[in-house]
């Protein structure tokens, strides 16, 4: 539902121009006309101030230039955004929600996330917007985003949920500029899109674990048992890193499997295997070591000058009454509130492990000109059991299974890019423009 908002500066400029016209019309007339015109203009301006949707938080470059002429107002509003913790907040009902497109206005929505096309009937899950406790979250501005990344390359590195995020961003940006698909591998896991007008390249680099991992085969069939190399990243994404300006890194759902953890030739632990001679490790330990290896590799990359790396924190699945293959489902139509989520859960522990590692990476990488930031969406998405495709994902070969891992488009997944854009401005050094 391509909703294009005017920036506050554009609206304000129109008000000023309107005022000039009114003054010209009334010059030379009787004083009462001048007074009435002045009162009319003042009324219009008052309505603008009262009802403009968060005029201080709109973030187009034109708006920033206009705010520069009023330094106190601009400085205070952007300082508030820069210091805001977007991860803590709640969902508020808003008929407009956070969606900016529909399946008729975005041609790149995958069939499996096109929930309405696959038969979902309820729409109330769209009518919610994330409200941080400390500030207002700026609405996504595709034009400004493309200005920020003009001439740059951005890569989403991770599994199918990382791709879900990229696909959401692709739809948001396509309301401003239609991208070209310029690369797709044979398995449709590595994709590249190009925005010709903005000279912006958007990629997804698929990887299960971020680090090197191989599935054990039994009689030619996958066993769902993996050997992970904690000291070696997956070359599938790593070889593409030079030349990337912005890397958005995420992982998590593949770690809920039996995994043997290796360092060199030594087995240093195992997840879910319960073998007497192997150290038992939790899922969050394996995830932590994966991100440590990833961030160490990024910090050691000699051909990655100026790289901005953002962690998108773990987002939970919402299966109820079973797992994906034992009849679990997710058929809720509204969000949880803060009292209904569990901040001692394994999902929250995984988020904490990720955040700890990126803080470590920032400490070691700062002196090398590397920048690191966090797009922290875990708490917000713990509250959104209503945002998944569930049975509405159209994959007939897995009939009977529900998708409570990925996210409908449009839907709560689009909020990730609103938080992402705010964090990107800060970590790319653009918050003071």
ABEGO torsion letter per residue (X at the ends): XBBBBBBAAAAAAAAAAAAAAAAAAABGBBAAAAAAAAAAAAAAAAAAAAABBGAAABABAAAAAAAAABAAAAAAAAAAAAABBAABEBBBBBAAEABABBAAABAABBAAABAAAAGBABAAAAABBBBBAABBBBBBBAAAAAAAABGBBBBBBEBAAAAAAAAAAAAAAAAABBBBBABBBAAGABBBBBBAAAGBBBBBBBBAAGBBBBBBBBGGBBAGBBBBBAABBBAAAAAAABGBABBBBBBGAAABBBBBBBBEABBAEBBGAGBAABBBBBAAAAAAAAAAAAAAAAAABAAABGBBBBBBBBBBBABBGEBAAAGBBBABABBBBAAABBAABAAAAAAAAAAAAAAAAAAAAAAAGBBBBBBBAAAAAAABAAABAEABAGBAAABGBBBAABBBOBEAAAAAAAAAAAAAAAAAGAAAX
